[in-house]
């Protein structure tokens, strides 16, 4: 049989190692037990809480809002109750609590115990994802680029504002997919409604379903009645970023929402009708994502009623001067500088560089350079560039002349094609030739091109080749 000391040691180990916060106060309201998890949730030191009253340690709008004090003073029992309050450092804390009074053998209250789950980060995530009309700052006027391919995407996006069909935006990281999504929302009849953005890769599967579709109270331990982002986006637009990161089971549930215009909260048995436009983004070729089992084929076809393919920066380098000018003006205002431009040497490196991080990388490089430039200097030159970029471009030979750099700021002559247009035309001609050589047999043409049939069909649709 266990000795009392052994039993206390076991209980102490259990209380301090479970993933649930525990706080116990005595009949005077003083803390007598406060485990490690509760200290972690509330951002407090164990030694600072023991022997202290709740009002000394935490701030509530009203003392009665403390479920622990309410249990002590009134005997109230609360279950799965959401509580938001502040610690001594002013940090906001949000928990789901089960709170009970403690009775002695004479049924007198001698204390209270609170068991808490931390949802502070979840609350912050939900708040951060909700963007009202005033926060969707991007419109089509915000989009910079005059290359042929890029202008075509802009025009197609403007046409898409006229309907409520779902949209799939395809583009590498840093190409500006959310910029297009916000512009479409602000140019549509839904512009007065909410715009909600959720990165599907930012949260674990255990959380994302409840955040998207909502939860019903009692569906699982600590769950409360909460509308999901789809319900909160009613009458507006929801952007699902990196849709290929969503678990296949959730992709199936999303497909149902698209087809039937209804959603079902986690743990509920009833469907709710929704009026939401869905825009999804993906940072890789969707055909490759399907082949790698990252994207359901049926969801792809349902999402891609309108497909927008944003070209990477390396395929529209003629836009670099205009983009650079915009970022310089932006950081001149932020940093109180008067930078007039970029040296020809730097522009030659920009033109030779492959830009794996796309427009976002260009912005960061210019911001980094303007942090290193002296206040009296007016031109960004090679020594001002961030060291990693200088190291990556040290072996690149300038590939354009001064005259060509000057021409980058002008419209391309009628008798010349941009690199992007030339590459597009070349790819289209080669695809057409290979198809013709194989009597338009897709399988044989795909084998010659060393790509899958789906990838070839995707390119044929992209280039409108029949």
N, C-alpha and C positions, 0 to 999 in steps of 0.2 A: 504494500500500500504506500502511496506517495506521501512524503512528509509535507508539511505546510510550506516550508521553505522551497522545496522542489516544485510544488504546485505554483507558487508565486513566480518562480523563475520561468516556468513554462508559459504562464499567462503574460508575463512581461515580454518574453520573446515573441509571442504571438501578436500581442497588441502593437509592438513596435515594428513588425515586419509585414503586416497585412497592407494591401494597397487601398486602404480606406482610412479617412481621418476620424479620430475619436477624441472627443473633448468631454470631460466630466467635471461638474461643479458640485460643491456641497450646498447645504441649506443656507449658508451665508453668501452664496454666489461666488465663492472662491474656487479657482481651478485646482483640482486635486489629481487629475490625470490628463495628459496631453501628449499624444503619440507623435512619432517622427513624421508620419504622413500628413497629419494635421498641421504640423509646423511648416512642412514644405508647401502645403496648399495656401496657408495664410502668410507665408513669408516672415515668420516670427522665429525667435530663438526659444527653445524649450524652457530655459531658465528664466526668461523674461515673462513667461505666461503663468507658471506655477505660483499659486498663492495670490493671484490677482483677480480682480473683478472684471467681468466682460466690458462694462462701460469704460474702464481704464485702458483697455487694449484695443477696442474696435469702435468704429463710428457707424452708427445707424441713423437714419433720418429720425426714427423714433425708437426709444428703448424697447417698445413692445414688438418691434420688427425682429428682434433677436429671438429665434425659435427656442434657443436654450434658456433664455431668461423667462420666456413665456411658459415653458414647461415647468420651471421652478416655481413661478409665481401663481400660475392658474391651473397647473396640472394638465395643460393642453398637450395632446399627442399630435405630432405632425408627421406625415409620411410623403416622401417624394416631393418635398416643398423646395421651390427655388428661392434662394436668398442672396441678395447682393449687398455688400457692405465694404468698408475700407479699413485697412490696418493702420498702425501708427505712422507709417511712412507715406500714407496717402494712396497706397496701391489698391486698386479695385479687385475684389474677390467675389466670385459667383460660384455657389455650391448648390447641390441637391441634397437635402437633409432629411434624415429620419431622426426625430427627437422625442424622448420619453422622460417623464418624471420618474424618480426613484423613490419607492415607498418603503417604510420600515414595517415591522410586524404589526404595528398599531395603525397602519394605513395612513401614516403621516408622511408628507413629502420631506425627504432628507437630502435631496439633490436632483440632478438631471444629467442625462447623457445625450450626446449628439453624435450621430454617425454621418459623415459627409463625403460626397463625391465631388471632385473638382471639375467644373465646366467653364472656368474662366477663359481658357484659350478658345473653347468652342464658341462662347458668346462673342469674343473678339473677332473670330473668323467670320461669323455670320454678319456682324456689323460691318466689317471691312469689305464684304462682298456685295453689300447693297449700295448701289450707286443711283441716286435720284437724278432727276433731269438736270439739275444744276451741276452735277459732277461728271456728266458725259460731255467733256469739253471738246471732243474732236468732231469736226464736220469735214465734208469733202474739201472745203477750203484749206483745211489743215494738212492735206496730203501733198507732198512735194515729189515731183517726178514728171519728166516730159518724154521719157523713152516710149517707144511705140507699144511695147508689151504692157508697160505699166499703165499707160493711158487707157488701154483697152480694158484692163481690170477696173479702173475707175469708172469708165462708162458703163460696164456691166453691173457694177455695184449700184450706180445711180438708178439703173432700170429696175433693180431688185427692190428698191424702196417702195414700189407701187403695189406690191403684194405682201401677203403674210406667209409665203412659203418658207420652208426651212432652207438654210444656207450652210454649205460646207466651205470653209476658207482654208486653203492649202498653202503652206509656206514654211520655210525654214525659220528657226528661232531668230528673232530680231528683225524680221521683215516688216512688221507693223500690222499683224493680223487684228489685234484689238482696235487699232486705229480705224480700220475698215469697218469693223463690227459696230463701233460707236457711231461712225459716220452714217451707216445704213439706218441705224435706229433713229438718229436725229433727223434724217431726211424722210422718214416714213410717217404715216398717220399715228404711229404709236409713240411719237416723240414726247408726248405729254405724260406717258406712263413710265414706270420704273425700268431701269436698265440694270440687270444683275449679272455679275461675272463670277464664275467659279472655275478655278484651275483644278481639273480632275486628278492631276498628279500630286497635288499639294496635301492630300489627306488620305488616311488609310481607308480601305473598303468598309471597315466597321463604322466609320463616321459619315462617309460621303452619302450613303443611302438616306440616312435620317436627315442630313442637311438638304439634300435635293428634294426629297418627297415628303418630309415632315415625319413626326412621330405621334403616336397615340399614347396617352397616359397609361402606364402599366404594361406597355408592350415588352419592356425589359427592365431590369433593376435600375432605378434612377430616372427612367424615361418620364417625360412630362408632355402635356398637350402642346405641340409646337408645329406651326405651319412651316413647310419647307420652302426652298427658294422658288420653286415653280409657283406656289400659291402667292408668294410675295411679289412675283413678277407679273401678276395678273394684269392684263391689258397692255403689257409692255414686251420687253425682250429679255431673254436669258442667253448668256454666252457661256458655252461649255468649252473651256480651253483644254487642249490636249485630250480630245475625246478618246483617243486610242489607249490612254492610260486607265480608262474605266474598266472594271472587271466585267467579263462577258455576261454574267448574270444581271448586272446593273444595265448593261447595254440592251439586254432583252426587255427590261422594265422601261427603259427610255424609248425603245421602239414602240412599245404599247402606248406610251404617252403621246408619241407622235401620231400614231395611227388613229387612236380613239379620242384624242384630246381630253383624256382623263388621267388622274394620278391617284394612287392609294398610299396613304401614310403607313409607315412601318407599324405593324401591329393592328391595323384597322381592317375592317371587312367591307367598308363602303368606299366607292369611288367618288372623286370630286372632279367636276368639269373644270377645265382651265382654258383660258384664252391667252396663250403666250406664243410669241414667235421664238423659235429656237435657232440660234446661230452656233455652229460648232467649228472648232479649228483643229487642225492636225499638222504636225511639223515634219511629216514624211509623206512619201508617195502613198496614197490610200490603197493602191493595188498591192504594194509591198506589205502594208499593214495587214491587209486581208490574208495575204499568203503566209504571213508570220503569225496568224491567229491573234492579232492584236485588235482587229476591228471586224465586227460581224458584217458579212456581206449584205444581209438584208437591211441592217442599220445604215450602211453606206449608201445604198440605193435610195433609202427614205430620206436621209439627210441631204444628199447631193441633188435635190431638186434644182438648186442653183449652186454651181461650183465655181469658186473664184480661185485662181492660181496666181499667187503673188510671186513675181520673179525675184530671185536673190539679187543682192547688190552687185555681185560679180557679173551678172547678165544685164546690168543697166548702169554701167560706170559713167555714162554721160550725165547721170544725175548727181554725181559726187560733188561737182562745184556748187550746185544750187543747195544741196543738203548741207555742205560745209558752211556756206554763207549763212544759212538759217541758224545752225548751231553756234556759230561765232556771235551772231547778233543776240542769241538767247543768253549766252554766258557773258557777253559784254555787259548786259543789264544786271545779271546776277552778281558778277564779280567786280562791277564798276571799272571795267577796262575799256580800251579803245582800240581793239585789234581790227585792222583793216582787211586782212586776208592771209593767204597761205603762200609760201614760196613755191617757185616752179619746181624745185627739187622735190619738195614734199608732195606736190601734186603728181609728179612722175612716179613716186613710190605708191601713192594711193591708186594710181591707174594700174600698176604692175601687181599689186597685192590682190589676194584671192577673196578676202573679206568673209571668213567663215562665220563671223558673228553678225554680218549684215549691217543694216543701218544703225542698230544699237551699238555695235562695236565702233563704228565711225564716230558716233556721238561721244562715246566714252574716251576715245583717243583725243578728240578735240578738247573735251573738258579737261583731260589730264594735261594736255599741252598748255592750256590757258592757266592751269594752276602753277606751272613752272616758269612761265614767261615773266620777264621783268616789267614793271608798270610802264616804263618809258618805251618799251618795244611795241611795234605795231604789226609785225609780220611773224606768223608761226613758221619756224624753220626746223630743220632736222634735230638740233640739240634739244628743242623743247618737247619733242615727242616722248611719250612714256617709254621707259627702257625696254619692256618686253616687245613693244612694236618695233623699236629700233633694231633689236636683236633679230627679230623675224624677217625684217626687210633689208638687213645689211648685205645680203647676197644678191638682192634683186638689182638688175640693171635698169636704169631709167629707159622706158620703152617709147616715150613720146618726146617730140621736139618742143621748143618753146612756142613755135607757131601753132602746133597742135593743142598745146595747153590753152593758148588764147582762144582757139576755136571751140574749146569745150564749153565756153560761155555763150556761144552763138548757136543758132539753129544749124542743123546739119544741111549742107548743100543738097539741092534736089538731085544731083547726079551721084550722090554718095549715100550709102546706107549705114545706119548705126550698126555696131557690132551685134547688138541684140537681134535686130531685124535680119541681119545677114545669117546669124546662127539659126534663127527660126526658119528662114527660107531654105537654108541648106538641109536642115533636118527634115523638113517637109518634102523637099525634092527627093532626098535619099529614101525616105519611107515609101514615097510613091513609086520610085524606080524598083525597089525590092519587091513591092507588091505586084507590080506589073510583070517583073521577071518570073514570079511564081504564080501567074494567072490569078492573082488576088486570093490565093490560098493563105489564110491567116496563120495556120499552124506552120507551114513551110517557111513563110516570111519571118515568123518569130524565131524559128530555129536558126535561120541565116543571120538574123540580127543578134542572136544569143540573148534573147529576152523572153519572158513568158508571154503566152497568148493574151492573158489579161492586161499585161503591161502594154503590149502592142495596141490592143483595142482601146485602152485608156488614151494613148497618144493619138490614135486616129480620131477619137472624139475631141480631144484637145485641139487638134489642128483642122477639125472639120473635113477630114479626108474620108471619102466614101469608098 
